């Protein structure tokens, strides 16, 4: 009789529980939150006005998809003074949204309260209290230089501002909605319905073949050099795993036989949450659909590193979860050509 067969039911149950509670060491690192968004406190009427009256409250400034930055940092100005200067020039923000309070481990003093000013149009640096050496910059243009707290604030600010810009009216009756809960709810005054920010889940996947090679693809010109992981939106009624299987089959004709979740990344341009998976397949041929994916290739580890270094191909930057997924498969850091 084997040890497993001789074990008591209690021991077998304990062993099963330990396995069930074990986290595989192949998942991507978990990055802690750096801002407490105060979901309970922000519903209190007048909360934002109270924060604006305090000297220590800081404001990030966004217009369209660009934010005010200063050097390699997100500009965080004194909220009360900046608001007064903007109002004095007749350029009051369209929206003032509560972003949260700095948590331990952030690059700001713990408890620092933060709001977002959404301007109708970019103000010229050097006016309305905006430093002359500030500039309007998109996230992709500065993300590599930002510290973790600035990154978190820029992403959060972009996500909530994008939602507001596309949801100004009630989807039920078409009436203009009013902003409540510190900018995190829009309510229809006509039918009383409440509307909340939305996030669109998308899966992003490294597909590994039976020989351990990695399948990467790309869109656009067939002879383009950029390659990345495959991705697609989750459809209503689908599980994440079902979306992985469907998207990979649709885009490159490859049948996934198993997949594992590794981690996620918010990508609010406009409102995506990228859910990272690695998947395996017994297929060895890929057939791009010619629409979403126009080229697809299998890469061995040495081959991928060599072609990146000599400039034959480019892969996703380290700003993205795609790069994390690729390097997870690779087993370490892939050197870019500029690092060689």
N, C-alpha and C positions, 0 to 999 in steps of 0.2 A: 504493500500500500504506500502511495507517495505521501510526502509531507502535506501537500495540499488536501489530499483525500482524508488524511487523519486529523486535520485541523478542526477545531470546534467551530460551530456556526458563528459564535461571537468573534473568534479570531479571524475567520474568513470575512466577516462584515467589517472588522477594523482594517484589514488589509485592503479591501475594496475602497473604503473611505479614504485611506491614505493616498491611493492611486488617483481617486477622483479629485482630491484636493491639491494634487501636485501640479505646479505650473511648469511647463516645459521650458528649458533654458534657451529655446530658439526664438522667443518672442522679442520684439523690438523694445528698447528701453521705455519705461513709463516716465513721462515728464510731468512733474507736479504742477498744480495750478499756482500761479503767482498773484492772482487777483481774486478776491472774494466779491462776487457779483451782487451779493446782498439781495437775493430773491425775496426774502421775507420783509426786509426793511424798505425796499424801493416801492412797495405798494402803498406806503403811507402818503396821503396827500400832502403836498408842500415839502416833501423831503428834498427835492432838487433845489428849490428856492432857498432852503435852509443852508444847504452846502455851498451855494453860490455866495451866501453872505459871510462865509468863513474865509479867513485869510489863507489858511493852509490848503484849500482845495485847488487842485491842478486841473488844467484843461488841455486835452489834445484837440487839434483842429483838422477837420476834413472838409474837402470840397470835391464832389464827384468821387473819383477813385484815387485822389491824391491827398496826402497829408502834409502838414508843415513839419519839416525836419530842420535840424540845426547841426551841421557837421555830420557825424555818423549816428545821431540820436534823434528820436522822436521829440519834437518840441512839446514840452509840458509847461505851460505858462500859468501864472496866477489867474484863476478863473474869474474872480470878482473884478479885478482891474481890467482884464482883457475884455470882459463882457461890457463894462462901462465904456471903454474906448470904442468898441465896435458899435454899440448903440449910439454913441455920440456922433459917429459918422454916418448913421442911418444904415448900417450894415449888420443889424442884429442877426444872430444865427437863426436859420429855419427851424432847427431842432437843438435842444439841449438834452443829452441822454446820459444817464448814470452808467458809468463803466464798472465801478466797484471800489474796493479798498485794497491797498497793497498788503499781501500776506508775507509772513516770514520767509526769507529766502529770495525775495524779489530784490531788484536793484534800487528800490525806493524805501524810505523809512516805513516800517510796519504801520499800517493804519492810515496811510496817506489816501485821502479820498480823491477820486478821479472822475471827471465828466468829459463828455465829448461835445464840441461845438460843430455843427454841420452848417457850413456857410452856403448860401445860394450860388456864390461865384468866388473864385480865389481872390483874396486881397493881396495887393502888392506889398511885399516885405518892406519894412520901414514905415508902414502906416498902421494906424489903429493899434498901436502897442505891439505889433509884430516886429521882432528884431530884423534889422536890415540884412543880416547875414543868414536869415532863414530862407528856405526854398520849398517849393511844392514838388513832392516826389511820390511816385507810385511804389507800392510795396516791393515789386520785383526788382526795382532799381536800387534799393537800399537794404533789402532783407539780409544779405550776407554780412553787413556791417553792424546791424542792430544787436543790442544785448537781448537776452531772453525776455525781460520784462517789456521792453519796447516792442519786440516782436509780438508778444501776446496781446498787447494793447492795440497795435495796428490791425491785427487780424480781427480782434473782437469789434473794434470800431468800424472796420470795413463791412463786416458781416451784418451788424445791426443797421448801419446806414444804407446798405444795399437793399435790405428788406423794406425799410421805410420808403425808399424811392419808388419801389414797385408795388406798394400796397397802400396807396393814399385813399382808396375808396373801398367801400364795403362790397365784397364779392357776391353778397346776397341781393342787395337792393340798389347798389351803385351810389349810395350817399357818401359824402366825404366823411372820413373817420377822424376821431380825436385821439390824441396821444395821452396815454396814462401810464402809471406804474414806472415812472422814471424813464420812459421811452421804450419799455419792453412789451407794451400792449397797445393795440389800436382798437377803440370801441366805436361802434356805429350808434350815433345818437338817435337814429330813426327806428331801428329794430332792436337795439340793445345788445347785439351780438358782439363778442370779443374775439379779436384776432391776434395771433401770436407769431413771433418770428419762426420761419421755417428753415429747415436744413434738408438738402437733398443728398441721400446716401449714394455713394458710388464705390464700387469695388475696384481695386487696383492690384494686379497680380503678377508675380513671377511664376512662369510655367517651366518646370524642369522635366526634361525627357528621360527615357530609360537609361541613357548613357551619362546622365548628370549634366548635360548641356542645358543652357538657358535660352529660352525663346524670347526675343525682343522684337518689337515692331515699330512702325511709324506711319504717319499719314502724310498727305501732300505729295510732292513730286516723288516719283518712283526712285529716282537716283539721288535723293537727299541722303545726307550722312547721319542724321540724328536718329537714335534708337532709344526706346524706353520700354517700360513695362506696359502691358495691356490693361485697359480699364473700360468701365462702362457704368451707367446708372442702374440702380436697383429699381425694378418695376413693381407697381402695386401688387401685393399678394405674394411676392417672392421672398424666400429666405435669402440671406447673404450668400450661402453656399450655392443655392440654385442659380443666383445671378452670376456667380463665378463660372459655373458650368455652361450656362447659356451664352454669356458674352464671349468666352474663349472659343466656343464652337462657331458662333456667328461670325466673329471677326477673322479667325485664322483657320477654321475647320479642324481644330484639335479637340479631342475628347478628354476631358479631365476625369481622372479616376479617384482623386482625393484632394482635399485642400485643408489648410490650417490658417486660422486668423493669426496675424502677427502684431498688428498695431494700427493706429489711425493718425490722421492729420487733418486739421481743419483747413479748408481751402475756400474761403468765402468770396470767390470771384466767378459767379456772384454768391453762391450759397451751398457749396459742396462740403461734405464730410467724406474724406477719402479713407476707406477701410481696406487695409493692406492684408493680402493673403499670399501664401505660396501654394502652388498646386503641382501635382504630378500627373504625368500622362505616359501611356505606352506608345503613343504615336511618335513618328520621327519626321513627318512631313507637315508643313504648314502651308495653307492656301489663303492668302489675304483676300478679304472680301472686295477689295478695290474701292471701297467707299470710306469706311472708318480707318481701315488699315490698307496701305498700298504696298508695303514691303514688310517682310518678316524673315528673320534669320535665327539660326541656332548658333550659340557661342560656347566654346569651352573657356575655362578660366584664363589660361595663358593667352589664348587668342583674343579675348575681349580686352585684357590689359594692354597687349601689344598694339592693337588697332586704335585704342584710345590714345596711347602715347604717341603714335606716329601720325595721328590726325586723320586716319582713314574713316573713323566714325566719332561721333560725340554721344554721350549719354547724359541723362538728367543731372542737374546740378544738385549739390548737397542741401539745397533749401527744401527739396521735395522728398516725400516719403518714397517716391520711385527710386531714388538713389539709395535710400536706406534698405529697401527691399533687394536691390541688385547687390549691394555690398554684403547683405546678410547671406545671400547665395554664394557670393565670392569667398566669404570667410574672412574679410578684412577690408581695409581701405584700398580703393582703386585710385591710382594716381592719375590726375589729369595731365594733359600735355604741358600746361603751364607749370606744373610741379616737377617736371622731369629735369 
